[in-house]
């Protein structure tokens, strides 16, 4: 079984991202939740896996400066708070 991949991204009211998957399923996620869950090395300790970004510290008005599909499965965000 192959995992679905994102095929279309849509901004919804500057608050959330709507993702259409290649299997036809549509999901949405709030931008703040996506930013708070960032898995990068600046937000999660690479050695321990401990989250170093306090989700409560993420501005509720955060939104992407840009969003793009990367490869066959990933979504790349550049945030208006300077993070990417």
Secondary structure, DSSP 4 states (H G I P E B T S, - for coil): -PPP-EEEEEEETTTEEEEEETTS-EEEEEHHHHHHT--STTTB-TTT--B-S-GGGS-TT--EEEEEEETTTEEEEEETTS--
